[in-house]
Amino acid sequence: MRTFAVVNGRFWTEMSRTGVEIREAGLDVTAVALYLITNPHSNALGLYYLPIAALSHDLRVSHEEALRLLERVCATGFAEFFPEDSLVWVPEQAHYQIGETLKSSDHRRAWAMRELKKYQGTTGYQRFVKRYGESYQLVEKPSPPLRLIAQDQSSGPPAPSGTSRLSEAQRLSQLLDESTDEH
């Protein structure tokens, strides 16, 4: 359980269309939206396990009412709920709690990777990685295949006996291409 969470003051005034929709939906929907970013189950990523029973218990409403309120919050685009995994994702939470980007040397990146691993294989994980994977450096970019570049024949060490350096480079490049195609 985290000890604090940032709640941006714009939640009440200029939180764009989503904020307006949440406030217009009533105090109960506003309370659920605030609950989603501050409850003891949440984290800075905004992707976490939240069974409806916990939401119902914490807000002291029936299971049906908790689900109805959560659906109303999700209808505004503020959050997404994945019932098959009992996961909630508040898409902008990581932006407000962590920032828009993370450097590879940032200790929070290692934490984020450990936390996300819990949800690997879920729709919530896929949605999070699609939104933040590149900016948080959570996914490895594939390296381009290596290419040998032919050098001028007059420089460098002598060519292997019986073959030219250019033909040797071409042969090695072809071998690399073939090994890449096999994988």
N, C-alpha and C positions, 0 to 999 in steps of 0.2 A: 504494500500500500504506500503510495507516495504521500509526502507530508504537505505539499502545496501544489497549487495549480494556478495558472494565470487565466484570469477572466478579463478579456479586453472590455473596457468601458463602452466601446462602440456596440457591444451586444445590445444595449438599450436604445441606441440612437440611430446610427448609420450603418448597420450591418447589412446593407443592401436589401435586395428583395427577400432573401431568406429571413433576415431579422424581422422585417415588417410582417411577413407571413406568420412567423412564430408568435409575435406579439398580438396580431389580429386573431389568432386561433384561441387566445385566452390564457389565463394565468396557469391553468393546469398543464397546458402544452409548453408554456415558457418554463415552468418548473422542471418538466422532464428534460428539456433541452439543457438547462443548467445542470441537472443531475448527470446527464451524459458526459459532461466535461469535468465534473468535480467529484463524482462518486468514488467510494473506496476501491472499486474494481477497475477504474479507468487508469490510463497511463498517458504519458506525453505523446505517444504515437497516435492515440485516438482509436486504436484497434485493440479490442480486448474482449474477453469472454464475459458475457452478461446474460445469464438465463432469465427468462421472464419472471420466474419465481423470486429471484433476488430483487428485481425492479419492483415487483408487487409488494414484497415485504418491506423494502426500504421506504417506499412512498406510501405504505399503508393503504393500498387500494387492491381491489380484486385482481385476479390473474387476467380476466377479460378486459378490465379497465386499463391495466398496465399495458397490455398489448395494443389496445385501441389508441392510447395516448402516444405510444412509441410509433405506431403507424402514422399518426398525424404529424409527428415531428419529422419522420422520414419523408413524408409527402412534400415537405418544404425543401428538401435537398440538404438539410443541415446534417443528417446522419443517414446511415444505411444499416439495416439489420439483416443478418443472414441466419434465418431460423434453423437451417440444417446443421449449423455449427454453434448456435447461440452466441454469435459474434456481433458486436456493434462496431461500426467504423464512423468516426466523425472526421470527414475528409480534411477539414482545415485545422484540426486540433494540433497536428504536428507542426504546421506552419506557425501557429501562435505560441506553442509551448517550446519548440526547438529552434525554429527559424526556417527559412526557405531552402538553405543548403547546409551541408555538413562536409567538412574537409576530411580526408582520409585519416588524418592524424588526430581528429577530435575523439575523445574517449566516449562521447555519446553515440558515435557511430557503432562502436563495438557493442555497446548496450543495445542499440536499436536492432542490430543483427541477431543478437541472442534472443531478444524479445520476439522478434518476427518469426524466428525459427519455430516457436511454439505453434504458429498458425500456418506453417508451410502446407501447401496442398489445398488450402481453402480459398473460396472466392474472395474473402476479405483480404487475404495475403496478396492475391493477384491484383486486386484493385489498389492496394497500398503501394505495391512495387511499381505498378503502372504510373501512379501519381508521383511518388517520391524516389523510386529506385535510382534514377540517374542523378538527381540533385543531391541525394544523400550518399551516393556512391555505394549502393547496396548490391549492385549487380556488376559482375565483371564484364567488361566489353571484350568481345573476342578479338584476339590479335590477328592482324592480317598475315597471310602466309608469307614466309620469307622468300625472297627472290635474290638470286645471285646476279650481280651486275658484271658484265664482261668488262675487263680493264684493257687499257691500251697494251698491246703486245710488247712494247718497248720498255715498260716499267714493271717493277715487282720481280719476284723470284722466277726462275726459269720454269717453263711449262713441263709437266710430266713427260717423260720420254715416250715418243711414239704418238702423242696427241697434242693438239693445240690447246691453249688455255681457254679459248672461247668454246671449243667443242666440249671440254671437260665441264665448264660452267653450265652449258646447256644440258648436259647429261645429268648433272646434279640437280638442276632446277626441275627437270622432268621427273626424277626420282622423288623429289619433295612433293610435286603435284600429285603423283600417283599415291603416295602415302597419305596425303590429305584427303583424296577422294575416297580412300578405303574407310575413313573414320566418319 
